Amino acid sequence: MMRARAFRTFCCGVLLVAWFSWGAKGAEFAGGTGEAGDPYRIATAEQLVSIADDADLLSKHFLLVEDLDLDPNLPGGFGPPGFSGAVIAHDGTPNASPHPAFVGRFYGDGHTIRNLTIRTGTGQYLGLFGAVGEGGRVYDLHVENVSIEGPGRAGALAGSNRGSLVNCHATGTIRCPEESNWVGGLVGVNEGGIGGCSAAVTVTAGGRCFLLGGLAGLHRGRIANCGATGDIVVGRNSFDVGGLVGGCLGGAVENSHATGSVMASDGCWSLGGFVGSADSNASIVFCYASGGVTAGAGCRDMGGFVGRLQCEASDCYATGDVTTFNGSHSLGGLAGSLTGGLVVDSYAMGAVTGGSGSRSLGGLIGRVGTAGDVTNCYATGRLLRNGAAHDRGGLIGTIESGRRVRVTRCFWDRQESGASQSAAGVGLTTAQMQDVETFRTARWDLAGVRSDGTADTWRMAGEGGYPQLAAFGDPNDLHALEGAGTSYEPYEIGTVEDLGAVGRYSRYAWYKLVADIDMAGITWARPPIPVLRGYFNGNGHRIANLTVEGETAGDLGLFGRIENDAWVYDLGLDNVSVVAEGDVTSVGGLAGTNAGMIIACYVTGSVAAGPGTLAAGGIAGSDREGVVADSYATAVVSCQAEDIRIGGLVGLNYAGIVSGCYAAGHVTGAKGSRYAGPLVGRDMQFSLTADSYFPSAGGPGAPGGNGLGTPLTDEQMKQQASFVDWDFAKTWTICEGQTYPRLLWEQFPCDP
């Protein structure tokens, strides 16, 4: 209705919109053809609005060449009261099929669109863009003083994003009635990528709302290098509300922050200064929150950083206070509750306050459920209940189940917190908490101490002060990598310090080894590269003398986890020593768990599984829907418990593929081991082991097979003809009758 009225106004003499373009329907733009090399140029508000739902325009390229003002009170403007839906791709029907989406390119070129106003009682997909679809891109755009009132899927820039938003920024307000959902300061629902963006948008909603965040409401894509400063205010019985993201449903968040406050009424849950809730498929790394979290009575799962945490949170911190009233529970300075998640190298400094009857208060975490793991963390915040000091929960308030719950090398300040007790952790004096020897003894990876690893995760002030995460300090003090992390200019890894720095860079980037690396004299307590989601090109180089001795409930190896779609190739590991000292989930020479691609790699040395380990292997402990191909291991693999899946190459192959590989290291299972094999310990869920071999009993390898892989005699292992369908022209080489196969890139010489 408002769009039609605005159009009639222009036709009556204010401004005539000519419904034709340079080769497509729409208004006459200020130039261009809409193609990649010649985008349509937008110089007026009318040209912007003309894109609308025009199918011929939603896939085109646009360049903003002027700042625009959409103030509905301007003469000839779009209102009042403003738009009834999004400006571009504005169909607000939630179940429209197919829903219109912008799938072209929009280059803001640093320009600003001001005073966008949207008012609707039923419409959704609200924002400058209703929806940015797969393949859609929006760059370098500012939207300023946005004002939106509507029930859901709302954000200043877009109601929904499945494409990419890069270097976009928003300010303004969003107001929602009761039972609203999927609302964010920048984007309502994010299933794509958001990079280098920010939002200073205040979000206010009524009761029974969910999935509201300062940047994104619902998130299951990727957010990197972003920030949110707007406050979030919600009514009774609302949930999944966070300073940056309301709920992470499998999404990744990296190098981002939130500084706004989160405020809620009675009966709310999953409230966090950074994220309201994060499920088991999400990950949060190198992030912080400084805003307070405040709620009424009868609330639960409230944290200065995350309300309800079920995933990994690594290298994160929170400084805001957590405050609630009578009958609330699961309140923590960092996380309200942790179940099945992993918190590593993180801390909290805010006060935690509950009212009468409140329970499970913790300086770091309020409540830990089954299978939680907390390592290298601390808390200093004061604990109060009903206005008085609360003597319990200095680090953790309650551990509901001890099954696979592990708290390792974690501390709290007894003096500052006022708590002498905790469900786990070690209480120290303030002086001890500010003494570098405390953390050196605990094997924290400290800057300037090479023997504990070169990630240099923590830094301590020269004259007192608590440990601080080095990643948030002066970037000029951090070891930097050469390269850009792209496929054509990968980050270059040539030294031990380079390798340690990888963990601070994007998990999605490209890395290339440019020299052999000797890691002798260094004992890592965590994998040098905890998680890889990108590409690691060994480039025909070797890493020697890697030593990892860990006791956390994660994964151990050079890589902790190689995730889905990640690749590691052309890499050799010589003389590794990977030892699981406690309840490590999976342990391998190259990777604890592989869900990606391991191609043309080898491992020598030893891998030892602890009593609580699930799986151990020479290359990978677990291969979960991943691929291990054209690779070999001669590492000695051992375990201490009979139910551990242990194999010379892979311990547990779960719906994965092992192809064109061999293992020739001794496999030593515990007496009565049920799942031990010379190549693969156990396969499950339609896994495949093909064209892969091991030395039969009596040879140098492990004793008899378990049906996974083909046994060969020592003599056969030295004959090319034994290895059916192997490529000895491009991948493998063999010294006939002398050696087992070697990878061609090794350039292994044969005796004359």
C-alpha positions in Angstrom: 0.0 0.0 0.0 2.7 2.5 1.0 4.8 1.5 -2.0 1.9 2.2 -4.3 1.1 5.6 -2.7 4.8 6.6 -3.0 4.8 5.6 -6.6 1.7 7.6 -7.4 3.3 10.6 -5.6 6.3 10.5 -7.9 4.1 10.2 -11.0 2.1 13.3 -9.9 5.1 15.5 -10.2 7.6 15.0 -7.4 9.7 12.6 -9.4 8.9 10.4 -12.4 10.2 6.9 -12.2 10.8 5.5 -15.6 10.1 1.8 -15.6 12.8 0.8 -18.0 16.6 0.2 -17.5 19.8 -0.4 -19.4 18.8 -3.9 -20.7 16.4 -4.9 -17.9 13.1 -3.9 -16.2 13.2 -1.4 -13.4 14.0 2.3 -12.9 16.5 4.0 -15.1 19.8 3.7 -13.2 22.6 6.2 -13.2 24.6 4.0 -15.6 25.8 0.5 -16.1 24.5 -2.7 -17.6 24.1 -4.8 -14.4 26.8 -7.2 -15.4 29.9 -8.1 -13.4 32.2 -5.6 -15.0 29.7 -2.9 -15.4 27.2 -2.8 -12.5 24.1 -0.7 -12.4 24.9 2.6 -10.6 22.5 3.7 -7.9 22.4 7.4 -7.2 18.9 8.0 -5.9 16.5 6.4 -3.4 14.0 5.7 -6.2 16.6 3.7 -8.2 17.3 1.6 -5.1 13.6 1.0 -4.4 13.0 0.0 -8.0 14.9 -3.3 -7.5 12.1 -4.5 -5.3 11.1 -8.1 -6.2 12.0 -7.7 -9.9 13.3 -11.2 -10.9 15.4 -9.6 -13.7 17.2 -7.4 -11.2 17.7 -9.6 -8.1 20.6 -11.4 -9.8 22.3 -8.3 -11.2 25.3 -6.3 -10.0 24.8 -2.8 -8.4 27.1 0.0 -7.3 26.0 2.6 -4.8 27.5 5.9 -6.0 25.8 8.3 -3.5 24.7 8.4 0.1 20.9 7.9 0.2 18.2 9.1 2.6 15.0 7.0 3.0 13.4 9.2 5.7 9.7 8.8 5.3 9.2 12.4 6.4 11.1 13.9 3.5 9.0 15.6 0.8 8.1 12.9 -1.7 9.5 10.3 0.6 8.4 6.7 1.2 5.8 7.2 3.8 5.0 8.1 6.5 4.9 5.7 8.3 7.5 4.2 6.0 7.9 0.9 4.2 5.7 -2.1 5.0 8.4 -4.6 4.2 12.0 -4.8 3.0 13.2 -2.5 0.3 14.8 -5.3 -1.8 13.4 -8.8 -2.0 10.5 -7.5 0.1 7.9 -10.3 0.0 7.3 -10.8 3.7 5.3 -14.0 3.6 7.3 -16.5 5.7 6.2 -19.5 3.6 6.4 -18.0 0.2 7.9 -20.5 -2.3 10.2 -19.7 -3.8 10.9 -16.8 -1.6 12.4 -13.8 -3.5 16.1 -13.3 -2.6 18.8 -11.1 -3.8 21.5 -13.3 -5.4 23.5 -10.6 -7.3 26.2 -8.3 -6.0 25.6 -5.0 -4.2 28.7 -2.8 -3.8 28.1 -0.1 -1.2 31.5 1.4 -1.9 31.6 2.9 1.6 28.3 4.8 1.2 25.5 5.1 3.7 21.7 4.5 3.4 20.0 6.5 6.2 16.7 6.4 8.0 15.2 3.2 6.6 11.8 2.9 8.4 9.7 -0.3 8.3 6.4 -0.8 10.0 4.4 -4.1 9.8 2.1 -6.1 12.0 2.4 -9.5 10.2 5.2 -9.3 7.6 8.6 -11.0 8.0 11.9 -10.9 6.2 12.5 -7.3 7.2 15.5 -5.1 6.5 17.1 -3.3 3.7 17.1 -6.7 2.0 14.4 -9.2 2.9 16.6 -12.1 2.0 20.1 -12.4 0.5 20.2 -15.8 -1.2 23.0 -18.3 -1.9 25.5 -16.6 -4.2 24.3 -13.1 -3.1 26.9 -10.7 -1.9 26.7 -7.3 -0.2 29.9 -5.3 0.3 31.1 -2.1 2.1 27.7 -0.7 3.0 26.5 1.4 5.9 22.8 1.5 7.0 22.3 4.2 9.5 19.5 5.0 11.9 17.3 2.1 10.9 13.9 1.8 12.6 12.0 -1.5 12.2 8.9 -2.7 13.9 7.7 -6.2 13.1 7.3 -9.7 14.3 10.3 -11.6 13.1 13.1 -12.5 10.6 14.3 -9.0 11.0 17.7 -7.2 10.8 18.8 -3.8 9.8 20.6 -5.1 6.8 18.7 -8.3 6.0 16.0 -10.5 7.4 17.8 -13.6 6.1 21.2 -14.2 4.7 22.4 -17.3 2.9 25.1 -15.5 0.9 27.9 -13.2 2.1 27.9 -9.9 3.9 31.3 -8.2 4.0 32.3 -4.9 5.8 28.7 -3.9 6.4 27.6 -1.8 9.4 24.3 -0.8 10.9 22.9 1.5 13.6 19.3 2.0 14.7 16.5 0.2 16.6 14.3 -2.9 16.1 11.1 -3.3 18.1 9.2 -6.6 18.2 5.9 -7.6 19.8 5.3 -10.7 21.9 6.1 -14.1 20.4 8.6 -12.7 17.9 11.7 -14.6 16.8 14.8 -14.6 14.6 15.8 -11.0 15.1 19.3 -9.6 14.9 20.8 -6.1 14.8 22.3 -6.8 11.4 20.6 -10.0 10.2 17.6 -12.0 11.5 18.7 -15.4 10.3 22.3 -16.1 9.1 23.0 -19.3 7.1 25.8 -17.8 5.1 28.9 -15.7 5.9 29.3 -12.5 7.7 32.8 -10.9 7.8 34.1 -7.7 9.1 30.6 -6.4 10.0 29.2 -4.6 13.0 25.8 -3.5 14.5 25.0 -0.8 17.0 21.3 -1.6 17.0 19.1 -1.8 20.1 16.7 -4.7 20.0 13.5 -4.6 22.2 11.0 -7.4 22.3 8.0 -8.5 24.2 7.4 -11.8 26.1 7.7 -15.3 24.8 10.3 -14.3 22.2 13.3 -16.4 21.1 16.5 -16.2 19.0 17.4 -12.5 19.4 20.9 -11.2 19.1 22.9 -8.0 18.7 24.3 -9.1 15.3 22.2 -12.2 14.3 19.2 -13.9 15.8 19.7 -17.4 14.5 23.1 -18.4 13.2 24.3 -21.5 11.5 26.8 -20.1 9.0 30.1 -18.4 9.7 30.8 -15.1 11.5 34.3 -13.7 11.6 35.8 -10.4 12.7 32.5 -8.9 13.7 31.1 -6.9 16.7 27.8 -5.8 18.3 27.3 -2.9 20.7 23.6 -2.6 20.9 21.5 -3.6 24.0 19.0 -6.4 23.9 15.8 -6.2 26.0 13.2 -9.0 26.1 10.0 -9.7 28.1 8.9 -12.7 30.2 9.6 -16.3 29.2 11.9 -15.5 26.4 15.0 -17.6 25.5 18.1 -17.8 23.3 19.1 -14.2 23.6 22.7 -13.0 23.2 24.8 -9.9 22.8 26.1 -11.0 19.4 24.0 -14.1 18.5 20.8 -15.4 19.9 21.3 -19.1 19.0 24.2 -20.9 17.2 22.7 -23.9 15.5 25.9 -25.4 14.1 27.4 -22.0 13.2 31.0 -20.9 13.7 32.0 -17.6 15.3 35.6 -16.3 15.2 37.4 -13.2 16.3 34.3 -11.3 17.3 32.9 -9.4 20.3 29.8 -8.0 22.0 29.7 -5.1 24.4 26.0 -4.4 24.7 23.9 -5.5 27.7 21.3 -8.3 27.7 18.3 -7.6 29.9 15.3 -9.9 30.4 12.3 -10.3 32.6 11.1 -13.3 34.7 11.2 -16.9 33.6 13.8 -16.4 30.8 16.6 -18.9 29.9 19.6 -19.2 27.7 20.8 -15.7 28.1 24.5 -14.7 27.3 26.6 -11.6 26.9 27.8 -13.1 23.6 25.6 -16.0 22.6 22.4 -17.2 24.2 22.8 -20.9 23.3 25.2 -22.8 21.2 24.5 -26.4 20.2 27.0 -29.3 19.8 27.8 -28.5 16.1 28.8 -24.9 16.7 32.2 -23.5 17.6 33.3 -20.2 19.2 36.9 -19.1 19.2 38.8 -15.9 20.0 35.8 -14.0 21.1 34.8 -11.8 24.1 31.9 -10.1 25.8 32.0 -7.2 28.2 28.3 -6.3 28.6 26.3 -7.3 31.6 23.5 -9.9 31.7 20.5 -9.1 33.9 17.2 -11.0 34.3 14.3 -11.3 36.7 13.2 -14.2 38.9 12.9 -17.8 37.9 15.5 -17.7 35.2 18.2 -20.2 34.2 21.3 -20.8 32.1 22.7 -17.3 32.2 26.3 -16.5 31.4 28.5 -13.5 30.9 29.6 -15.1 27.6 27.2 -18.0 26.8 23.9 -19.0 28.5 23.8 -22.6 27.4 26.9 -24.1 25.9 27.1 -27.5 24.2 30.0 -26.9 21.9 33.6 -25.7 21.9 34.5 -22.3 23.3 38.2 -21.7 23.0 40.3 -18.6 23.7 37.4 -16.5 25.0 36.6 -14.3 27.9 33.8 -12.3 29.6 34.0 -9.4 32.0 30.4 -8.4 32.4 28.3 -9.1 35.6 25.6 -11.7 35.7 22.7 -10.6 37.9 19.3 -12.3 38.5 16.7 -12.6 41.3 14.9 -15.2 43.3 14.7 -18.8 42.3 17.1 -18.6 39.4 19.8 -21.3 38.7 22.7 -22.2 36.5 24.5 -18.8 36.5 28.1 -18.4 35.5 30.6 -15.7 34.8 31.4 -17.3 31.5 28.7 -19.9 30.9 25.5 -20.6 32.7 25.6 -24.3 31.8 27.9 -26.7 30.0 26.8 -30.1 28.6 28.8 -32.1 26.2 31.0 -29.0 25.4 34.6 -28.0 25.7 35.9 -24.8 27.3 39.6 -24.2 26.8 41.9 -21.3 27.5 39.2 -19.0 28.7 38.3 -16.9 31.7 35.6 -14.8 33.4 36.0 -11.7 35.7 32.5 -10.5 36.2 30.4 -10.8 39.4 27.7 -13.5 39.6 24.7 -12.6 41.7 21.5 -14.6 42.5 18.5 -14.0 44.7 16.9 -16.1 47.4 16.7 -19.7 46.4 19.1 -19.3 43.5 21.5 -22.3 43.0 24.4 -23.4 40.8 26.4 -20.2 40.8 29.9 -20.4 39.4 32.6 -17.9 38.8 33.3 -19.5 35.4 30.4 -22.0 34.9 27.2 -22.4 36.9 26.4 -26.0 36.1 28.3 -28.8 34.2 26.3 -31.7 33.0 27.4 -34.9 31.3 30.6 -35.0 29.2 31.8 -31.5 29.8 35.5 -30.6 29.6 37.2 -27.5 31.0 40.9 -26.9 30.6 43.3 -24.0 31.3 40.6 -21.6 32.6 40.2 -19.3 35.5 37.7 -17.1 37.3 38.0 -14.1 39.6 34.5 -12.7 39.9 32.7 -12.2 43.2 29.8 -14.6 44.0 26.7 -13.3 45.8 23.4 -14.7 46.8 20.6 -12.8 48.3 22.9 -9.9 48.9 25.5 -11.9 50.8 28.8 -13.5 49.9 28.3 -17.0 48.5 31.0 -19.3 49.7 30.5 -22.0 46.9 31.2 -22.1 43.2 34.5 -20.2 42.9 35.1 -21.9 39.5 32.1 -24.2 39.0 28.8 -24.2 40.9 27.6 -27.8 40.3 28.7 -30.9 38.5 25.6 -32.9 37.9 27.3 -36.1 36.7 30.9 -37.1 37.0 30.7 -39.3 33.9 33.2 -37.9 31.4 33.3 -34.6 33.1 36.9 -33.4 33.4 38.2 -30.1 34.8 42.0 -29.8 34.2 44.5 -27.1 35.2 41.8 -24.6 36.2 41.8 -22.1 39.0 39.8 -19.4 40.8 40.8 -16.5 43.1 39.5 -17.3 46.6 40.1 -13.8 47.8 38.4 -11.9 45.0 35.5 -14.3 44.6 34.8 -14.7 48.3 34.3 -18.4 47.6 36.4 -21.0 49.4 34.7 -24.0 47.6 34.0 -25.1 44.1 32.7 -28.3 42.4 36.1 -28.5 40.6 39.3 -26.5 40.1 41.9 -25.2 42.4 41.4 -22.2 44.6 44.4 -19.8 45.0 45.2 -16.5 46.6 45.4 -13.4 44.5 49.2 -13.5 44.7 49.3 -17.0 43.4 46.8 -16.2 40.6 49.2 -13.4 39.5 52.4 -15.5 39.8 53.7 -16.8 36.4 55.1 -19.9 38.1 51.5 -21.1 38.9 50.7 -21.4 35.2 54.1 -22.5 34.1 53.8 -25.5 36.5 50.3 -26.2 35.1 51.8 -26.4 31.6 49.8 -23.5 30.2 51.3 -22.3 26.9 52.9 -19.0 27.9 54.4 -16.4 25.7 58.1 -16.5 25.8 58.3 -20.1 27.1 59.2 -22.3 24.1 59.2 -25.7 25.9 55.5 -25.7 26.5 54.5 -25.0 22.9 54.8 -22.1 20.6 51.1 -21.1 20.4 51.9 -18.5 23.1 48.3 -18.5 24.2 48.7 -16.6 27.4 50.7 -13.6 28.5 51.3 -12.2 32.0 52.1 -8.7 32.9 55.6 -8.1 34.2 54.5 -6.8 37.6 51.4 -8.6 38.7 48.1 -9.1 37.0 46.1 -12.1 36.0 46.9 -14.1 32.8 45.5 -12.5 29.6 44.9 -14.1 26.3 47.7 -13.0 24.0 45.4 -12.9 21.0 43.6 -9.8 22.4 46.8 -7.9 23.2 49.0 -5.8 21.0 49.0 -7.5 17.6 52.5 -6.2 17.0 53.7 -8.5 19.8 52.2 -11.6 18.2 54.1 -13.9 15.8 52.7 -13.2 12.3 52.5 -15.5 9.3 53.5 -14.6 5.8 50.8 -14.9 3.2 47.1 -14.1 2.9 45.5 -17.5 3.7 44.0 -17.9 0.3 44.4 -20.7 -2.2 46.7 -18.6 -4.4 48.6 -17.0 -1.5 48.4 -19.4 1.5 49.9 -18.7 4.9 53.5 -20.0 4.9 54.7 -22.3 7.7 58.4 -22.6 7.9 59.3 -22.6 11.6 58.1 -23.9 14.9 56.8 -20.5 15.7 54.8 -20.4 12.5 53.2 -23.7 13.3 52.2 -22.5 16.8 50.7 -19.4 15.3 48.3 -21.3 13.1 45.8 -21.7 15.9 45.3 -17.9 16.1 44.5 -17.6 12.4 41.3 -18.7 10.6 40.4 -22.3 10.7 39.1 -22.0 7.2 42.3 -20.6 5.6 44.9 -22.2 3.4 48.3 -23.1 4.8 51.5 -24.4 3.2 54.6 -25.9 4.7 57.6 -24.2 3.1 60.4 -26.0 5.1 61.1 -29.1 7.2 60.4 -28.4 10.9 62.1 -30.0 13.9 60.1 -29.8 17.1 62.5 -31.4 19.5 62.6 -30.1 23.0 58.9 -29.0 23.0 56.1 -30.8 24.8 52.6 -29.8 23.8 49.7 -30.2 26.2 47.2 -29.6 23.3 47.4 -30.2 19.6 49.6 -27.5 17.9 46.6 -27.1 15.5 43.4 -27.8 17.4 41.0 -27.6 14.5 41.4 -27.3 10.7 38.5 -26.5 8.4 40.6 -25.3 5.5 43.6 -26.7 3.7 47.1 -27.7 4.9 49.6 -28.4 2.1 52.6 -30.3 3.4 54.2 -29.5 0.1 56.5 -32.5 0.4 58.0 -31.4 3.7 58.3 -33.1 7.1 57.7 -32.3 10.7 60.0 -34.2 13.0 59.9 -35.0 16.8 56.4 -33.8 17.6 55.6 -34.5 21.2 52.1 -34.1 22.5 51.1 -35.2 26.0 47.5 -34.3 26.8 44.9 -35.2 29.4 41.8 -33.3 28.2 38.7 -34.8 26.8 39.3 -33.6 23.3 41.4 -35.0 20.5 45.2 -35.3 20.2 47.6 -35.3 17.3 49.3 -32.7 15.2 45.7 -31.7 14.4 43.1 -32.2 17.0 40.3 -32.4 14.5 40.3 -32.2 10.7 36.8 -31.1 10.0 34.4 -31.8 7.1 35.7 -30.4 3.7 39.2 -29.8 5.2 42.3 -31.2 3.4 45.7 -32.3 4.7 48.1 -33.6 2.0 51.7 -34.3 1.0 52.9 -34.2 4.7 55.3 -36.4 6.6 55.6 -36.8 10.4 58.8 -38.3 11.6 59.3 -39.7 15.1 56.1 -38.4 16.7 55.2 -39.2 20.3 51.6 -38.6 21.0 50.4 -39.7 24.5 46.9 -39.5 25.9 47.2 -39.3 29.6 43.5 -39.1 30.5 40.1 -39.2 28.9 41.3 -38.0 25.5 38.5 -38.9 23.0 40.7 -39.9 20.0 44.4 -39.9 19.5 46.4 -40.2 16.3 49.8 -39.2 15.0 48.4 -36.8 12.4 44.9 -36.2 13.8 42.8 -37.2 16.7 39.7 -37.2 14.6 39.4 -36.8 10.8 36.2 -35.8 9.1 38.0 -34.4 6.0 40.6 -35.6 3.6 44.0 -37.0 4.5 45.9 -37.6 1.3 49.5 -38.7 0.6 50.7 -38.5 4.2 52.8 -40.7 6.5 53.6 -41.0 10.2 56.4 -42.7 12.1 57.0 -42.9 15.8 54.5 -43.9 18.5 50.9 -43.2 19.6 49.7 -44.3 23.1 46.1 -44.2 24.3 45.0 -43.6 27.9 42.4 -45.7 29.7 39.6 -43.3 28.9 40.4 -43.0 25.2 37.8 -44.0 22.6 40.1 -44.6 19.6 43.8 -44.6 18.6 45.6 -44.9 15.3 48.9 -44.3 13.7 47.4 -41.7 11.3 44.1 -40.9 12.9 42.3 -42.1 16.0 38.9 -41.8 14.5 37.9 -41.3 10.8 34.3 -40.0 11.0 32.9 -39.7 7.5 36.3 -38.7 6.3 38.8 -40.1 3.8 42.3 -41.5 4.4 43.9 -42.3 1.1 47.4 -43.0 -0.4 49.0 -42.8 3.1 50.9 -45.0 5.5 51.9 -45.3 9.1 54.7 -47.3 10.7 54.1 -45.8 14.2 53.8 -48.1 17.2 50.2 -47.9 18.6 49.3 -49.0 22.1 46.5 -48.8 24.6 45.7 -49.6 28.2 42.0 -50.7 28.0 40.3 -53.5 26.2 37.4 -51.5 24.8 39.6 -48.9 22.9 39.4 -49.0 19.1 43.0 -49.3 18.1 44.6 -49.7 14.6 47.9 -49.2 12.9 46.4 -46.6 10.6 42.9 -45.7 12.0 41.4 -46.8 15.3 37.7 -46.3 14.5 36.4 -45.9 10.9 32.9 -44.6 11.3 31.2 -44.2 7.9 34.6 -43.2 6.5 36.9 -44.4 3.7 40.3 -45.9 3.9 41.8 -46.5 0.5 45.2 -47.2 -1.0 47.0 -47.3 2.4 49.1 -49.5 4.5 50.2 -49.8 8.2 53.4 -51.5 9.3 53.7 -50.5 12.9 53.2 -52.8 15.9 49.7 -52.5 17.4 49.7 -53.4 21.1 46.2 -53.7 22.6 45.4 -54.4 26.2 44.9 -58.0 27.2 41.5 -59.1 25.8 41.2 -56.1 23.4 38.0 -56.5 21.3 38.7 -53.8 18.7 42.4 -54.1 17.7 43.6 -54.4 14.2 46.8 -54.0 12.3 45.3 -51.6 9.9 41.9 -50.5 11.2 40.6 -51.3 14.7 36.9 -51.3 14.0 34.6 -50.1 11.2 31.0 -49.0 11.7 28.1 -47.5 9.7 28.9 -48.5 6.1 32.5 -47.6 6.3 34.9 -48.8 3.5 38.4 -50.2 3.7 39.7 -50.9 0.2 43.0 -51.7 -1.5 44.8 -51.4 1.8 47.4 -53.7 3.4 49.5 -54.7 6.4 52.3 -57.2 7.1 50.9 -60.5 8.1 51.8 -62.4 11.3 55.5 -63.0 11.5 56.5 -59.8 9.7 57.5 -56.5 11.3 53.9 -55.4 11.6 51.1 -56.2 14.0 49.8 -59.8 14.4 46.9 -61.3 12.6 44.2 -59.3 10.9 40.6 -58.7 11.8 39.3 -58.7 8.2 39.9 -55.0 7.7 42.7 -54.8 5.1 44.7 -57.4 3.3 47.7 -59.2 5.0 50.9 -59.6 3.0 54.1 -61.3 3.8 57.2 -59.2 4.3 58.4 -60.2 0.9 55.1 -59.3 -0.7 55.1 -55.9 1.0 58.3 -55.2 -1.0 56.8 -56.0 -4.4 54.9 -53.5 -6.5 52.7 -56.2 -7.9 51.2 -56.8 -4.5 49.5 -53.4 -4.4 46.5 -53.7 -6.7 45.4 -50.5 -8.4 48.0 -48.3 -6.8 49.5 -45.5 -8.9 53.2 -46.0 -9.0 53.6 -43.4 -11.7 52.3 -40.3 -9.8 51.7 -41.3 -6.2 53.9 -44.1 -5.0 57.4 -45.5 -5.5 59.0 -48.8 -4.3 62.5 -50.2 -4.2 61.6 -53.6 -5.6 62.6 -56.3 -3.1 64.1 -53.8 -0.7 61.5 -51.5 0.9 57.8 -51.1 1.5 56.2 -48.5 -0.7 57.1 -44.9 -0.2 55.3 -41.7 -1.4 56.7 -40.4 -4.6 57.1 -36.9 -3.1 59.6 -38.3 -0.5 62.1 -38.8 -3.2 63.4 -41.9 -1.4 66.6 -43.3 -3.0 66.9 -47.0 -3.8 70.2 -48.9 -3.3 71.9 -49.7 -6.5 
